[in-house]
């Protein structure tokens, strides 16, 4: 039986795989242009950032509400805590007047750090 390659005039060329990203003229999606032109894609990107920032704010607000809200509950459940004194100051006033501020400052610091991180990730996504 004759060789099929010799019947066609030589060896068959090796197959070449064509990938879309290597195609001439292919370009990445321009997310910055999508944002500037306020297209639907840009709106979805901004809505995603806003949803992320809102979620962060709500989680930290819930943390503060639970942390502060548990104090009156603890004073109600354990009446001895409300009358206890530390250094001549009632424990209730010490906790509500002094311990809350470092908690709020810490939560504020965490919020700013996380919000900036979210914005940095968004700008990295937008960069071409």
SULDAUR-V349196 format. One record per residue. N is the residue number from 1. RES is the residue in one small letter. OMEGA is omega in whole degrees, -180 to 180 (NA if undefined). Layout:
n = <N N>
res = <RES RES>
omega = <OMEGA OMEGA>
//
This chain:
n = <1 2 3 4 5 6 7 8 9 10 11 12 13 14 15 16 17 18 19 20 21 22 23 24 25 26 27 28 29 30 31 32 33 34 35 36 37 38 39 40 41 42 43 44 45 46 47 48 49 50 51 52 53 54 55 56 57 58 59 60 61 62 63 64 65 66 67 68 69 70 71 72 73 74 75 76 77 78 79 80 81 82 83 84 85 86 87 88 89 90 91 92 93 94 95 96 97 98 99 100 101 102 103 104 105 106 107 108 109 110 111 112 113 114 115 116 117 118 119 120 121 122 123 124 125 126 127 128>
res = <x x x x x x x x x x x x x x x x x x x x x x x x x x x x x x x x x x x x x x x x x x x x x x x x x x x x x x x x x x x x x x x x x x x x x x x x x x x x x x x x x x x x x x x x x x x x x x x x x x x x x x x x x x x x x x x x x x x x x x x x x x x x x x x x>
omega = <-178 179 -178 180 -179 180 -179 178 176 -179 179 177 180 -179 178 180 180 -180 -174 -176 179 -178 178 178 179 180 180 178 -178 -176 179 178 178 179 -177 -179 178 177 -180 179 177 178 179 179 -180 178 177 177 180 179 178 180 178 178 177 -180 -179 178 -179 176 177 176 180 -179 179 -179 -179 -178 -179 -179 177 178 178 179 180 -178 -180 -176 180 179 -177 -178 -180 179 176 -179 179 180 178 -178 180 -180 179 179 -178 -176 -175 -174 -178 -175 174 177 -180 178 178 179 177 179 179 -179 -178 -180 -178 179 177 178 178 180 178 177 178 -180 175 177 -176 -178 179 NA>
//
